[in-house]
């Protein structure tokens, strides 16, 4: 029954007044009027309980592995200090989640994700905060989430174990959402803790993390995606500079104080993929699409601001090129620096690691300012000595030949100087690039590298006090879903010795597949899950509550796996079908191959299935049906008992005869999918000609054909009652058929946005799941032909779906290499609610694409003219402004709802205020607050609406108000600030809103002559701000006193002494008791 109607006679109608009018209907039965109450059908929701299989995703070209040095200060997301005294962890992107791994034990600590990150898309950028307690993650939808890393300090291993199993963690500290495109770069300011983000559309936003809002937006800072961001302090002014590089081949330097671009650097021949600040902020190195590294010197400002600049007024002065041995583009670069103080001297040690697109890793030694100047002086001295010898040596002698070689080296240095524009006849007066960087090592890895991080550098004699580098420990983020730790010697090699002495210290690849996961199968008792990938691997995973997501076994298959099945009622044997046409039987316990048929088909085996009725035969044998690209369906007899005996080491005659061919059926085209009816009487096969053929399983005689799909059917399934057939095709449609007559019941057009790769019916029902190449997993009602819900979690092709026998558990795999497990919960869901949610998502997407909905610079309907956000078209012959500073806001569904609620509150408060004045004019005691305002006064009701708006959405919500509404809200702000209690509790929020309103509507306020209102507001804002400052200062002083008191009471410095005294006291007591026992025995 799709719905239930309860009939109630007219006289009993009063008992059902709580029913909604939309859910009631009127009908007449036997002359009596009755109400029909429609009971809406409810479904049980499937909740994601675990996600595993991803170690480090490589979906983004900008995402990188970030290293966390626990309990120690960080710089540029890289750990500093003694590595033996801290716990090093690495944060990696795992599709839409963050994974925190322990580097020492190569184990997963915690998974950072929640329901909102699934809608946000994949992680595209990562940056660890300078304190090491937070990590910022940028997502494909333009949002930024800051996650806490305090779980690393937690002593509750149960919470960490629960998160490590793939379950969602606690919510993030905050969500920042103002970008209109995906995040491509993130950077923290080490001094102030400010966060900068760059997007694929070229915008840059600087965020105030404490206030949870954007400070300003540098609109159109670049014409292409921003690839790298770095903060740099400029001189004694404390003025911060933000350096950005982009795919447009341009680097720009922005002053975060004035919010202007102060320098534009053009010199690269293509996209700039990475840059690093080295030598404690003295130099900057950038890499592009060629083999050149460009080196810039950071010019410092003095207190006057401009005296420290170069002659051309540059902050970054180009000093030359350093050519890499690899000609491929730069993928990533990282730097590790260490300064060791010994008395009055300080030795600097640094290394720069550059990754190329050809799997090359090249290391450079970095010299600081003093070492670079010393190297320049050595060059100058050698140049003078060569000039003197050139005058004395005879032509043709050996010394003269050595001089010619030295001149070739001089020509290379001269070329660098000429490119830098600083070449003079005396070319040894200025520091050039080769004085800063020196190439010392080049190695090539086995797989492509996505990102790299330097974990540690070691100097000579095994101590960091010596300036000579000997080795570097690197963390390699591979494209093949893995992390590797290698030790790379930094001893200079000859040109031919490029690949020796690289030692692998560890890897993180056991918890995931190296290739796309193409098939999966669930055991009959729901305790194990097997997955097969294109990388010729098969893994066994645990599905138990305590160890869900743990990889129990990894095995090697004979080829590219396309399908896998557990042997019925046996979880110890798995059969795998490959693209090379092989069938292989593996044992899950030991991982060994039981038997293999290399040429089971002459082409790819696209589908395998067990025959349901003939599965168990005499002596424990089963019938396996396979369909392949060789246009054949083959029936195989698998002897499970003999296979288990063989696996157990019985003296059986090898593995021959374990999998025997019984018969073969020839068809007219390639077989893409085979299925059997539950009673085993019918065999269905989908062919490449877009048809589905049904045969009698015993005689293989044709029964019926299913026509209607325009493209081949890639997957199909039959209901457990044998009444319904569901087919999914490459034409993006799903069709529901009747099994008895082949009648088409319903065609779900545009069921997915791409080819439907897999359909799976839920046991005992007509509900089914569908997976598509668009990455969506959908849940359908086959009786009502409606979409129940959209399980949007995958970020790649959803290749396979598996359900448990009772339908409680659903698992899916995708090309994003993630394995996701859903479990049916007790929570009910309704179709109307799901439709509304999908409409809200569509509306939010339209806010970004429809100018009528999403523009924040409209001037109609009395809104503020936000000229700073308008990107006007430049006139002919003029140059468009670059990096215009504007407000960092974006209209979202949350801000629209908050603005609508605020407008409604202002309207109700205005009407209530009029009613209050009228009633108080007649009788002051006559007025009673309206229940529409929840019994509150008008101003308190407005304050309640303001408090319900999220901090990050306040500015965009206020920008949607008309000027009349904004003026009314400013009057309420004046009243709030005059009330001492409200000013103390909510003064910060009110002051911020007043400043936003005045800034956004300043033109209208000035034009309307609201001078008195502005004066009152300015006085009250200044007064409230001073009071808040005093209160904050008092609290900080109290916290300092409290901290000092706690430090005085702390017994940590004396803990060892106290422990030793207690031990001595216990020993003394034992001695006394022993003497007493001896004395009593003597008596």
Buried (B, 14 or more C-beta within 10 A) or exposed (E): EEEEEEEBEEEEBEEEEEBEEEEBEEEEEEEEEBBBBBEEBEBBBBBBBBBBBBBBBBBBBBBBBBBBBBEBEBBBBBBBBEBEEBBBBBBBBBBBBBBBBBBEEBEBBBBBBBEBBBBBBBBBBBBBBBEBBBBBBBBBBBBBBBBBBEBBEEEEEEBBBBBBBBBBBBBBBBBBBBBBBBBBBBBBBBEBBBBBBBBBBBBBBBBBBEEBBBBBBBBBBBEBBBBBBBBBBBBEBEBBBBBBBBBBBBBBBBBBEEBBBBBEBEBBEEBBBBBBBBBBBBBBBBBBBBBBBBBBBBBBBEEEEEEBBEEEEBBBBBBBBBBBEBEBBBBBBBBBBBEBEEEEEEBBBBBBBBBBBBBBBBBBBBBBBEBBEEBBEEBBEBBEEBEEBBEEBEEEEEEEEEBEEBEEEBEEBBEBBEBBEBBEEEBBEBBBBBBBBBBBBBBBBEBBBBBBBBBBBBBBEEEBEBBEBBBBBBBBBBBBBBBBBBBBBBEEBEEEEBEEEBEEBBBBBEBBBBBBBBBBBBBBEBEBBBBBBBBBBBBBBBBEEEEBBBBBBBBEBBBBBBBBBBBBEBBBBBBBBBBBBBBBBBBBEEBEBBBBBEEBBEBBBBBBBBBBEBBBBEEBBBBBBBBBBBBBBBBBBBBBEBBBBBBEEEEBEEBEEBBEEEEEBEBEBBBBBBBBBBEBBBBBBBBBBBBBBBBEBEEBEEBBEBEBBEBBBBBBBBBBEBEBBBBBBBBBBBBBBBBEEBEBBBBBEEBBEBBBBBBBBBBEBBBBBBBBBBBBBBBBBBBEEBBBBBBBBBBBBBBBBBBBBEBBBBBBBBBBBBBBBBBBEEEEBEBEEBEEEEEEBEEBEEBBEEEEEBBBBBEEEEBBBBEBBBEEEEEEEEEEBBBBBBBBBBBBBBBBBBBEBBBEBBEBBBBBBEEBEEBEEEEEEEBEBBEEBEEBBBBBBBBBBBEEBBEBBBBBBBBBBBBEBBBBBBBBBBBBBEBEEBBEBBBBBBBBBBEBBBEBBEBBBEEEEBEEBBEBBEEBBEBBEEBBEEEEEEEEEEEEEEEEEEEEEEEEEEEEEEEEEEEEEEEEEEEEEEEEEEEEEEE
